[in-house]
Amino acid sequence: MGMRDFLRDIPYSLNGKHYGEIAERPMSSGVFYILGLVVLAFFIMCIFGIPSVINFGNYIEDQMSKIDKIQIDGRILMYDAIKIPEEDPYFVIDATNNSKKAESRKILITQEYFYWKPVVGEPKKVKMADWFRNKESRNVIASFIFLISLLVLPGFLFWLLVLLFLKYLLIVTLFAGIFFIVLDLTRYKISFKKMFNICAYAATLLIFIEVIFIPLGTDLLIPLFSIFWVQFYLVTLAIYLSLVILALIFAEYEGEGSHPRKKKREESEEEEEEEPPKKQEPDEIPVDEYGNRIKKNEEEFAWDGPVEKF
């Protein structure tokens, strides 16, 4: 499935007249369509989530301002300092008391003091018992946590994308199986491949709405229940089931009546049935190149000689 075909299929999935043709596609088409929808919706979600990422630093600072004091009674024994990264470190933890000033580019934590280097000026320090009370040191810690969050954000987004794809693939497979079993008990039987494609393409609004609402908050979608880690919402579930049922109705009529290949095949079959069989004229007798009559079988012992027509 190319990009042009995928973008064309998005409005097609909202038009029931196309489900007769969609149901006839291979099952892999439905799988790739789900993947494309998740990637596109995920990209839009990231755009809507940019303000949340920008405000995350202020959020960390506000939360850390609630901490008045952290007291650690245990002693940490180390034989060497922890440096992140190893060369030209940005962050250092040294409980050996070998470092008395900020030897890192930004932050140094010892058993007694918390050191940091401002953008301009000499390194500063504050006692470990007061590092959350000091507003400047608290801001440094918040900035460091924000930086770590930005570093792990790409990996987090990648695994979130994978989990979302697996989630909606599982939902489509689940409902395709349910509808397949229910319809198999009626006279409106349908193959699982067709049912899977219908459920996959009908999930367009389900995937777009739920994924885009992740940074905005999913409470507006009215959470219903969750199966393992798959959360179901009232709004999107109602939309999805309605679209699947409508798609089934259209696929039943469009697939039988207006599918181009099927309709052409049925018309050709009707023409063959209407065409009367050719009858051999009574005065036409099959003869060979010498004018002798051709025997139909060995039991015929009629005249073998030349045949003259009158």
BADOKOL-701394 format. One line per 3 residues: number of its first residue (from 1); for each residue y, z, x of C-alpha. Coordinates in steps of 0.05 Angstrom, whole numbers, plus 5000, padded with zeros to 4 digits. Last residue first. Layout:
BADOKOL-701394
NUM = Y Z X | ...
end
This chain:
BADOKOL-701394
310 = 4361 3927 4410 | 4348 3963 4477 | 4292 3938 4519
307 = 4246 3986 4554 | 4206 3965 4614 | 4135 3990 4618
304 = 4107 4059 4615 | 4088 4061 4541 | 4066 4130 4518
301 = 4021 4178 4555 | 4063 4240 4551 | 4025 4301 4575
298 = 4052 4296 4645 | 4122 4317 4625 | 4189 4287 4608
295 = 4167 4218 4630 | 4221 4170 4653 | 4217 4102 4619
292 = 4215 4043 4667 | 4278 4001 4676 | 4269 3994 4751
289 = 4324 4044 4768 | 4293 4096 4723 | 4298 4103 4648
286 = 4321 4158 4600 | 4321 4134 4527 | 4387 4133 4490
283 = 4378 4108 4419 | 4373 4178 4390 | 4438 4201 4422
280 = 4429 4265 4461 | 4465 4324 4432 | 4520 4360 4469
277 = 4525 4434 4453 | 4585 4455 4411 | 4645 4486 4448
274 = 4665 4549 4409 | 4625 4597 4454 | 4653 4567 4518
271 = 4723 4571 4491 | 4713 4644 4473 | 4688 4660 4543
268 = 4749 4627 4573 | 4794 4668 4528 | 4758 4733 4548
265 = 4766 4718 4622 | 4840 4703 4614 | 4850 4768 4576
262 = 4813 4807 4629 | 4852 4776 4685 | 4920 4786 4652
259 = 4908 4856 4622 | 4939 4849 4553 | 4886 4870 4504
256 = 4833 4916 4533 | 4870 4949 4590 | 4935 4949 4551
253 = 4904 4984 4492 | 4863 5038 4527 | 4912 5043 4585
250 = 4969 5056 4536 | 4932 5113 4504 | 4910 5142 4571
247 = 4980 5137 4598 | 5007 5175 4537 | 4956 5230 4549
244 = 4971 5234 4623 | 5047 5234 4610 | 5041 5292 4561
241 = 4997 5331 4608 | 5047 5323 4664 | 5109 5342 4624
238 = 5075 5404 4596 | 5052 5424 4666 | 5121 5412 4695
235 = 5155 5459 4645 | 5102 5513 4641 | 5091 5521 4716
232 = 5025 5524 4754 | 5018 5556 4823 | 4962 5534 4870
229 = 4948 5590 4921 | 4881 5612 4890 | 4891 5589 4818
226 = 4961 5611 4797 | 4990 5627 4729 | 5049 5610 4684
223 = 5113 5604 4725 | 5174 5584 4683 | 5204 5521 4715
220 = 5271 5557 4721 | 5237 5608 4766 | 5223 5553 4817
217 = 5283 5567 4861 | 5333 5517 4892 | 5296 5510 4958
214 = 5229 5495 4923 | 5260 5457 4864 | 5254 5390 4899
211 = 5179 5400 4907 | 5166 5420 4834 | 5209 5366 4802
208 = 5186 5307 4845 | 5112 5325 4843 | 5107 5335 4767
205 = 5153 5275 4754 | 5106 5227 4791 | 5041 5260 4769
202 = 5025 5204 4719 | 5007 5159 4778 | 4952 5206 4802
199 = 4925 5224 4733 | 4917 5150 4714 | 4886 5134 4782
196 = 4836 5191 4775 | 4817 5171 4704 | 4804 5099 4726
193 = 4760 5123 4784 | 4725 5174 4739 | 4703 5118 4692
190 = 4725 5120 4619 | 4690 5136 4554 | 4728 5133 4489
187 = 4667 5144 4444 | 4672 5219 4455 | 4635 5268 4500
184 = 4654 5227 4562 | 4726 5236 4542 | 4722 5311 4554
181 = 4686 5305 4620 | 4734 5252 4647 | 4794 5291 4622
178 = 4772 5354 4660 | 4753 5315 4723 | 4819 5278 4725
175 = 4854 5345 4713 | 4821 5376 4774 | 4828 5315 4819
172 = 4903 5310 4803 | 4913 5384 4816 | 4873 5382 4882
169 = 4913 5322 4907 | 4975 5359 4886 | 4958 5420 4928
166 = 4930 5381 4987 | 4995 5343 4993 | 5036 5406 4986
163 = 4995 5441 5040 | 5005 5383 5089 | 5080 5383 5076
160 = 5084 5458 5086 | 5045 5450 5151 | 5098 5401 5176
157 = 5156 5443 5151 | 5131 5504 5188 | 5121 5465 5252
154 = 5192 5438 5247 | 5221 5508 5230 | 5190 5545 5289
151 = 5249 5532 5335 | 5300 5542 5280 | 5271 5610 5263
148 = 5273 5631 5336 | 5347 5612 5337 | 5360 5653 5273
145 = 5325 5713 5303 | 5369 5707 5365 | 5432 5701 5323
142 = 5413 5763 5284 | 5400 5801 5348 | 5468 5780 5376
139 = 5502 5799 5310 | 5471 5869 5314 | 5496 5876 5385
136 = 5567 5862 5361 | 5562 5907 5300 | 5537 5967 5339
133 = 5497 6010 5292 | 5434 5968 5302 | 5436 5978 5378
130 = 5449 6052 5373 | 5383 6083 5393 | 5372 6028 5444
127 = 5436 6046 5479 | 5487 5991 5483 | 5501 5939 5536
124 = 5549 5883 5552 | 5545 5826 5602 | 5611 5801 5630
121 = 5657 5752 5596 | 5653 5690 5553 | 5594 5668 5510
118 = 5571 5740 5506 | 5513 5764 5549 | 5468 5816 5521
115 = 5437 5882 5543 | 5399 5932 5500 | 5389 5997 5537
112 = 5340 6054 5549 | 5270 6025 5549 | 5295 5956 5569
109 = 5315 5896 5527 | 5351 5836 5558 | 5385 5782 5517
106 = 5426 5719 5532 | 5415 5680 5596 | 5368 5732 5623
103 = 5384 5778 5681 | 5424 5824 5635 | 5432 5885 5677
100 = 5390 5944 5701 | 5325 5906 5711 | 5270 5944 5747
97 = 5266 5994 5690 | 5192 5976 5681 | 5202 5967 5605
94 = 5229 5896 5613 | 5235 5850 5552 | 5272 5785 5569
91 = 5302 5730 5524 | 5335 5666 5547 | 5294 5660 5610
88 = 5314 5614 5669 | 5241 5602 5684 | 5187 5639 5644
85 = 5216 5621 5576 | 5217 5673 5547 | 5206 5727 5600
82 = 5163 5789 5592 | 5176 5835 5651 | 5121 5860 5697
79 = 5073 5919 5703 | 5087 5944 5633 | 5076 6012 5600
76 = 5110 6021 5532 | 5123 6092 5510 | 5116 6114 5438
73 = 5172 6150 5402 | 5208 6089 5375 | 5270 6105 5335
70 = 5305 6051 5295 | 5373 6069 5267 | 5421 6048 5212
67 = 5385 5986 5185 | 5422 5957 5125 | 5465 5915 5171
64 = 5401 5878 5190 | 5396 5848 5120 | 5468 5823 5122
61 = 5458 5793 5192 | 5394 5758 5170 | 5429 5728 5109
58 = 5487 5705 5151 | 5438 5667 5196 | 5402 5638 5135
55 = 5466 5609 5107 | 5458 5545 5147 | 5385 5539 5128
52 = 5400 5549 5054 | 5455 5496 5057 | 5405 5446 5088
49 = 5353 5458 5033 | 5377 5402 4986 | 5367 5352 5043
46 = 5299 5382 5059 | 5278 5375 4986 | 5296 5301 4987
43 = 5250 5291 5047 | 5195 5331 5012 | 5201 5288 4949
40 = 5191 5225 4991 | 5133 5255 5030 | 5099 5283 4968
37 = 5107 5217 4930 | 5079 5177 4988 | 5018 5222 4993
34 = 5005 5219 4918 | 5010 5143 4921 | 4963 5141 4980
31 = 4910 5179 4939 | 4920 5135 4878 | 4912 5071 4918
28 = 4849 5100 4950 | 4818 5103 4881 | 4817 5027 4877
25 = 4862 4995 4824 | 4836 4981 4753 | 4872 5041 4723
22 = 4939 5015 4748 | 4930 4949 4710 | 4921 4982 4642
19 = 4972 5034 4663 | 5028 4983 4668 | 5050 4985 4595
16 = 5058 5061 4599 | 5122 5055 4638 | 5138 5117 4680
13 = 5087 5099 4733 | 5118 5030 4739 | 5184 5063 4758
10 = 5149 5094 4819 | 5102 5035 4830 | 5158 4990 4856
7 = 5176 5039 4911 | 5103 5041 4932 | 5095 4966 4931
4 = 5157 4957 4974 | 5133 5011 5022 | 5066 4977 5030
1 = 5000 5000 5000
end
